[in-house]
Amino acid sequence: MEEKELKRLEELSNKLFEMSQSLRTESLSHKDESLATVANIIMLISGIMTNKSDLSKVADLLAMFSAKKILDSTMISNLNFDFEDDGVDDEDDDI
């Protein structure tokens, strides 16, 4: 990595870290666990920005997670849960 590129990534990393600190402070004052999690994720990204190998691994993990969420969503939407009209008279249909 070139010196100029590394310096720019370090500057951006510092900005992201500052943002994560602000979000963390806000999350504590509002007792917002979701915002605290976002702050932690941004902090993680700020810490690995200058390491291409780590950044690539995290990007791969996020891509796999996204693919799984899409696959799960697609599979659920394709299932047919029409139990009331299954042609069988079950006493449990009223549950």
Sine and cosine of phi, psi and omega as CSV:
sin_phi,cos_phi,sin_psi,cos_psi,sin_omega,cos_omega
0.00,0.00,0.71,-0.70,0.00,-1.00
-0.93,0.36,0.44,-0.90,0.00,-1.00
-0.86,0.51,-0.68,0.74,-0.02,-1.00
-0.90,0.43,-0.68,0.73,0.02,-1.00
-0.91,0.41,-0.68,0.74,0.01,-1.00
-0.89,0.46,-0.68,0.73,0.01,-1.00
-0.88,0.47,-0.69,0.72,0.01,-1.00
-0.90,0.44,-0.67,0.74,0.04,-1.00
-0.90,0.45,-0.62,0.79,0.04,-1.00
-0.90,0.43,-0.63,0.77,0.05,-1.00
-0.90,0.44,-0.72,0.70,0.03,-1.00
-0.90,0.43,-0.63,0.78,0.04,-1.00
-0.86,0.50,-0.69,0.73,0.02,-1.00
-0.90,0.44,-0.64,0.77,0.03,-1.00
-0.90,0.44,-0.69,0.72,0.04,-1.00
-0.89,0.45,-0.63,0.77,0.02,-1.00
-0.90,0.45,-0.68,0.73,0.05,-1.00
-0.88,0.47,-0.66,0.75,0.04,-1.00
-0.88,0.47,-0.68,0.73,-0.01,-1.00
-0.90,0.44,-0.60,0.80,0.04,-1.00
-0.90,0.43,-0.67,0.74,0.03,-1.00
-0.89,0.45,-0.69,0.72,0.03,-1.00
-0.90,0.43,-0.62,0.79,0.02,-1.00
-0.89,0.45,-0.69,0.72,0.03,-1.00
-0.88,0.48,-0.71,0.71,0.03,-1.00
-0.90,0.44,-0.63,0.77,0.00,-1.00
-0.90,0.44,-0.59,0.81,0.03,-1.00
-0.93,0.36,-0.65,0.76,-0.03,-1.00
-0.94,0.33,-0.45,0.89,0.01,-1.00
-0.97,-0.24,0.05,1.00,-0.04,-1.00
0.77,0.64,0.75,0.66,-0.06,-1.00
-0.95,-0.32,0.98,-0.19,-0.05,-1.00
-0.92,0.38,-0.55,0.84,0.02,-1.00
-0.90,0.43,-0.69,0.73,0.02,-1.00
-0.91,0.41,-0.59,0.81,0.06,-1.00
-0.90,0.44,-0.63,0.78,0.03,-1.00
-0.91,0.41,-0.68,0.73,0.05,-1.00
-0.87,0.49,-0.67,0.74,0.04,-1.00
-0.87,0.50,-0.67,0.74,0.02,-1.00
-0.91,0.41,-0.62,0.78,0.02,-1.00
-0.91,0.41,-0.70,0.72,0.03,-1.00
-0.89,0.45,-0.62,0.79,0.04,-1.00
-0.89,0.45,-0.66,0.76,0.05,-1.00
-0.87,0.50,-0.74,0.67,-0.01,-1.00
-0.88,0.48,-0.66,0.75,0.00,-1.00
-0.89,0.45,-0.51,0.86,-0.03,-1.00
-0.98,0.19,-0.34,0.94,-0.06,-1.00
-0.93,-0.38,0.03,1.00,-0.07,-1.00
-0.84,0.54,-0.55,0.83,-0.07,-1.00
-1.00,-0.01,-0.02,1.00,0.00,-1.00
-0.92,-0.38,0.98,-0.19,-0.09,-1.00
-0.86,0.51,-0.60,0.80,-0.01,-1.00
-0.91,0.42,-0.75,0.66,0.02,-1.00
-0.90,0.44,-0.67,0.75,0.00,-1.00
-0.89,0.47,-0.65,0.76,0.02,-1.00
-0.90,0.43,-0.66,0.75,0.01,-1.00
-0.90,0.44,-0.69,0.72,0.01,-1.00
-0.91,0.41,-0.65,0.76,0.04,-1.00
-0.87,0.48,-0.65,0.76,0.04,-1.00
-0.90,0.44,-0.68,0.74,0.02,-1.00
-0.89,0.46,-0.69,0.73,0.01,-1.00
-0.91,0.40,-0.62,0.79,0.05,-1.00
-0.90,0.44,-0.67,0.74,0.03,-1.00
-0.90,0.43,-0.65,0.76,0.02,-1.00
-0.89,0.46,-0.71,0.70,0.02,-1.00
-0.88,0.47,-0.69,0.73,0.02,-1.00
-0.88,0.48,-0.65,0.76,0.02,-1.00
-0.90,0.43,-0.68,0.73,0.02,-1.00
-0.88,0.47,-0.67,0.74,0.02,-1.00
-0.91,0.42,-0.70,0.72,0.01,-1.00
-0.89,0.46,-0.72,0.70,0.03,-1.00
-0.86,0.51,-0.69,0.72,-0.01,-1.00
-0.90,0.44,-0.67,0.75,0.00,-1.00
-0.92,0.40,-0.67,0.74,-0.02,-1.00
-0.91,0.41,-0.67,0.75,-0.02,-1.00
-0.91,0.41,-0.67,0.75,-0.03,-1.00
-0.94,0.35,-0.36,0.93,0.01,-1.00
-1.00,0.05,-0.19,0.98,0.02,-1.00
-0.97,0.23,0.56,-0.83,0.03,-1.00
-0.94,-0.35,0.92,-0.40,-0.04,-1.00
-0.97,-0.26,0.66,0.75,-0.03,-1.00
-1.00,0.04,0.98,0.19,-0.05,-1.00
-0.99,0.14,-0.38,0.92,-0.06,-1.00
-0.95,0.32,-0.48,0.88,-0.05,-1.00
-0.90,-0.43,0.77,0.63,-0.03,-1.00
-1.00,-0.04,0.04,1.00,0.04,-1.00
0.99,0.15,-0.01,1.00,0.00,-1.00
-0.90,-0.43,0.72,-0.70,0.00,-1.00
-1.00,0.04,1.00,-0.06,0.02,-1.00
-0.97,-0.24,0.64,-0.77,0.06,-1.00
-0.94,0.35,-0.41,0.91,-0.07,-1.00
-0.98,0.18,-0.08,1.00,-0.02,-1.00
-0.89,0.46,-0.40,0.92,-0.05,-1.00
-0.99,0.11,-0.01,1.00,-0.06,-1.00
-0.96,0.30,0.00,0.00,0.00,0.00
